[in-house]
Amino acid sequence: MDFLPIFMKMVELFIVIIIGYAATVAGVINRQIKSALSKIILYISMPCTIIASVATTETFPSGEQLARLLIVAFTSYGVMFILGKITGIILGLKGPQRGAAEFGIMFSNVGFIGFPVTEAIFGTSALLYTSIFNLPFNLLCYSLGVSMLRADIEDENDGAKVSPLKRFAALFISPTLISSIIALIIALFKMDVPDIITNTTVRVGGITTPGALLIIGAALAEMPVKDMFTNVKTYLFTVFSVIVTPLLIYLIYRPFTAADPLLLGVAVIVFAMPVATAGTMLCVQYGGDEKFMAQTTFLTTLVSVVTIPLLAVFLSI
């Protein structure tokens, strides 16, 4: 496995964050535009990305392979949930900042940059595996993840607490969640999606990755430069996120994936990804700790430019 091609792919993604930063400093992107772009991605382009990830798959794995893949994908998020709780306690975080840290450990950037990175490392055969890992991500990120970032969902118009029914709808009924369920059905029943649907979702979903990275850059531009590098806890968090997490996944699942090394490789790389860019967008949308989320997303993205290629080389040994 060559280090340089994967390294260059990570650099390309990081450059988009820099563009978002520069555009905000120059006044091209303001807070209103950032909020609107977040809604476009969460409600339109991300659901298309989710469906496109399975609609473009030409060959589905056997029933046994798919079952093993689903088990590893879903149980790994349980492992990350526990690790996220431990990380918050070890770092001594409280309130919204602790929720942001737990979210960051549990939800890596599988949806936005996971596909191009795993394809660069393992080839096109890894895309379906990555899309399966994307299913529990979207089922949990936009339900449990939202509750981590904001415990009380309020009415956007007057700030009043909403009813339990509306709370359930806000957390568990969303375009991203619905599209995740549709994608799971397509994968389970190996459905042939019409070309007009596939092409449309691929085209609209193409907005997702660059748009999300621009939002990260915009969020970083709203804080002093020194704040990106002076919070010691973000450095400690980064160690947990991009080093401890993938190694833990490797140790836990290696004995169970001997027959499918691609599954182990994709699992390790997925959880070696930087913090999900969806975290910053959800903080913007629901009032979470946007500053801490943007800091950790920036640092984990920066560090993963080196750590992911190194992990890819390690997996190929």
C-alpha positions in Angstrom: 0.0 0.0 0.0 1.5 3.3 -1.1 1.5 6.2 1.4 1.6 9.1 -1.0 -1.6 8.6 -3.0 -3.7 8.3 0.2 -1.8 11.3 1.7 -2.6 13.4 -1.3 -6.3 12.5 -1.1 -6.4 13.7 2.5 -4.6 16.9 1.6 -7.2 17.6 -1.1 -10.0 17.4 1.4 -8.2 19.6 3.9 -7.7 22.2 1.2 -11.5 22.6 0.9 -11.7 23.4 4.6 -9.1 26.2 4.0 -11.2 27.5 1.1 -14.2 27.7 3.4 -12.1 29.5 6.0 -10.8 32.0 3.4 -14.3 32.6 2.0 -15.6 33.5 5.4 -12.8 35.8 6.2 -13.4 37.5 2.8 -17.1 37.9 3.6 -18.3 35.5 0.9 -19.7 33.2 3.5 -21.5 34.6 6.5 -23.4 32.9 9.4 -26.7 33.0 7.5 -25.2 31.3 4.4 -23.5 28.7 6.7 -26.8 27.9 8.3 -28.7 27.7 5.0 -26.0 25.5 3.5 -26.2 23.2 6.6 -29.9 22.8 5.9 -29.4 22.0 2.2 -26.9 19.3 3.1 -28.8 17.8 5.9 -32.2 17.8 4.2 -31.3 17.4 0.5 -27.8 16.4 -0.5 -27.0 14.0 2.4 -30.1 11.9 1.9 -29.2 11.6 -1.8 -25.6 10.6 -0.9 -27.0 7.8 1.4 -29.2 6.4 -1.3 -26.6 6.8 -4.0 -24.1 4.8 -1.9 -26.2 1.6 -2.4 -27.9 2.5 -5.7 -24.6 2.6 -7.5 -23.5 -0.8 -6.1 -23.3 -3.4 -8.9 -22.5 -6.5 -6.9 -23.9 -7.1 -3.4 -22.2 -9.6 -1.0 -23.7 -12.9 -0.2 -26.2 -13.2 2.6 -23.6 -14.5 5.0 -21.1 -11.7 4.1 -23.8 -9.1 4.4 -24.9 -10.5 7.8 -21.3 -10.4 9.1 -20.9 -6.9 7.7 -24.0 -5.6 9.4 -23.1 -7.2 12.7 -19.6 -5.6 12.7 -21.0 -2.2 11.5 -23.8 -2.0 14.1 -21.9 -3.4 17.1 -18.8 -1.2 16.4 -21.0 1.9 17.1 -21.9 0.4 20.5 -18.2 0.1 21.2 -17.7 3.8 20.2 -20.6 4.9 22.4 -18.9 3.4 25.4 -15.5 4.8 24.4 -17.1 8.2 23.9 -18.5 8.1 27.5 -15.0 7.1 28.8 -13.3 9.9 26.8 -15.6 12.5 28.2 -14.9 11.4 31.8 -11.2 11.1 31.3 -10.9 14.6 29.8 -13.1 16.1 32.5 -15.6 17.6 30.1 -19.0 18.8 31.1 -22.3 20.0 29.6 -22.5 20.7 25.8 -18.7 20.2 25.4 -18.9 16.7 26.9 -21.8 15.9 24.5 -19.7 17.2 21.6 -16.8 15.0 22.6 -19.0 11.9 22.9 -20.5 12.7 19.5 -17.0 13.1 18.0 -15.7 9.8 19.2 -18.8 7.9 18.1 -19.3 9.5 14.7 -16.4 9.7 12.4 -16.5 11.2 8.9 -17.7 8.0 7.1 -20.5 9.8 5.2 -18.6 12.7 3.8 -15.0 11.6 3.1 -15.2 7.9 4.0 -16.1 6.9 0.4 -13.3 8.6 -1.5 -10.7 7.5 1.1 -11.7 3.9 1.4 -11.9 3.7 -2.4 -8.4 5.2 -2.7 -7.1 2.6 -0.2 -9.0 -0.6 -1.1 -10.5 0.0 -4.5 -14.1 0.1 -5.6 -14.9 -3.1 -3.8 -14.8 -1.2 -0.6 -17.6 1.2 -1.5 -20.4 -1.2 -0.5 -18.7 -2.0 2.8 -18.4 1.7 3.5 -22.0 2.3 2.6 -23.1 -0.4 5.1 -21.1 1.3 7.8 -22.8 4.5 6.7 -26.2 2.9 7.6 -25.8 2.8 11.4 -24.0 6.1 11.2 -27.1 7.8 9.8 -29.6 5.9 11.8 -27.8 7.0 15.0 -26.1 10.3 14.1 -29.4 12.1 13.3 -31.3 10.7 16.3 -29.0 9.7 19.2 -26.3 12.1 18.0 -28.7 15.1 18.1 -29.7 14.2 21.6 -26.0 14.2 22.6 -25.5 17.7 21.3 -28.7 19.2 22.6 -30.7 17.6 25.4 -33.7 19.9 25.1 -35.1 20.5 21.6 -37.1 23.8 21.7 -39.5 25.3 19.3 -37.5 27.5 16.8 -40.1 30.3 16.9 -40.6 31.0 20.6 -38.1 28.8 22.4 -40.9 26.8 24.2 -40.4 23.2 25.1 -42.1 20.9 22.6 -44.3 17.9 23.3 -42.9 14.4 23.6 -44.4 13.6 20.2 -42.7 16.5 18.5 -39.5 15.7 20.4 -39.6 12.2 18.9 -40.3 13.6 15.4 -37.4 16.0 15.7 -35.0 13.3 16.8 -36.1 10.2 14.9 -37.9 11.4 11.8 -35.7 13.2 9.3 -34.8 13.0 5.6 -31.4 11.4 6.5 -32.9 8.8 8.7 -35.6 7.9 6.2 -33.1 7.7 3.4 -30.9 5.4 5.6 -33.8 3.0 6.0 -34.5 3.1 2.2 -30.8 2.3 1.6 -30.9 -0.6 4.0 -33.9 -2.0 2.3 -32.2 -1.7 -1.1 -29.1 -3.5 0.2 -31.0 -6.3 2.0 -33.2 -7.1 -1.0 -30.5 -6.3 -3.6 -32.9 -4.0 -5.5 -32.2 -2.6 -8.9 -32.6 1.2 -8.6 -33.7 2.9 -11.9 -30.9 4.8 -13.6 -32.9 8.1 -13.4 -33.0 7.8 -9.6 -29.4 6.7 -9.3 -28.1 9.5 -11.5 -30.1 12.1 -9.8 -29.0 11.1 -6.3 -25.4 10.9 -7.4 -25.5 14.4 -8.9 -27.2 16.0 -6.0 -25.2 14.1 -3.4 -22.1 15.5 -5.0 -22.7 18.7 -3.0 -22.3 16.9 0.3 -18.6 16.5 0.8 -17.4 19.9 -0.4 -20.3 21.7 1.2 -19.7 20.1 4.6 -16.0 20.9 4.4 -16.7 24.5 3.5 -19.0 24.7 6.6 -16.1 23.5 8.8 -13.8 26.1 7.4 -16.5 28.8 7.9 -17.0 27.7 11.5 -13.2 27.9 12.2 -13.1 31.4 10.7 -15.5 32.6 13.4 -13.1 31.9 16.2 -9.7 33.4 16.9 -6.8 31.5 15.3 -5.2 30.9 18.7 -8.3 29.0 19.8 -7.7 26.3 17.2 -4.4 25.3 18.8 -4.5 26.4 22.5 -7.2 24.1 23.9 -5.1 21.2 25.4 -8.2 19.0 25.7 -8.7 19.0 21.9 -5.3 17.5 21.5 -6.0 14.8 24.0 -9.4 14.2 22.3 -7.6 13.9 18.9 -5.4 11.1 20.3 -8.4 9.2 21.4 -10.2 9.9 18.1 -7.7 9.1 15.3 -5.3 6.7 17.2 -6.9 4.9 20.1 -10.3 4.4 18.3 -9.0 2.6 15.1 -6.5 0.5 17.1 -9.3 -0.6 19.5 -11.5 -1.6 16.5 -8.6 -3.6 15.0 -8.0 -5.5 18.3 -11.7 -6.3 18.9 -12.7 -7.3 15.4 -9.6 -9.0 14.0 -10.4 -12.4 15.4 -13.9 -12.3 13.9 -12.9 -11.1 10.4 -10.2 -13.5 9.4 -12.2 -14.7 6.5 -12.8 -11.1 5.2 -9.8 -8.9 5.6 -11.5 -6.2 3.5 -14.1 -5.9 6.2 -11.5 -5.4 9.0 -9.6 -2.9 6.9 -12.7 -0.8 6.1 -13.8 -0.9 9.8 -10.4 0.4 10.9 -10.2 3.1 8.3 -13.8 4.2 8.9 -13.1 4.8 12.6 -9.8 6.4 11.9 -11.6 9.2 10.0 -11.7 12.7 11.5 -14.8 13.8 13.5 -17.9 13.8 11.3 -18.5 17.2 9.7 -22.2 16.6 10.4 -21.4 17.4 14.0 -20.7 21.1 13.3 -23.8 21.4 11.1 -25.9 19.8 13.8 -24.4 22.2 16.4 -25.3 25.1 14.1 -28.8 23.7 13.7 -29.5 22.7 17.3 -27.3 25.0 19.4 -24.6 22.6 20.5 -21.0 23.5 21.4 -20.1 24.6 17.8 -16.7 25.9 18.9 -15.4 22.7 20.5 -16.8 20.6 17.6 -15.1 22.8 15.0 -11.8 22.7 16.9 -11.8 18.9 17.2 -13.0 18.5 13.6 -10.2 20.7 12.4 -7.5 19.0 14.4 -8.6 15.4 13.7 -8.8 16.3 10.0 -5.3 17.8 10.1 -3.8 14.8 11.9 -5.6 12.2 9.9 -3.8 13.5 6.8 -0.9 11.5 8.2 -2.4 8.8 10.4 -4.8 7.3 7.8 -2.1 6.7 5.2 0.1 5.1 8.0 -2.8 2.9 9.1 -3.3 1.8 5.5 0.3 0.8 5.3 0.0 -1.1 8.6 -3.1 -3.0 7.4 -1.2 -4.1 4.2 1.6 -5.6 6.2 
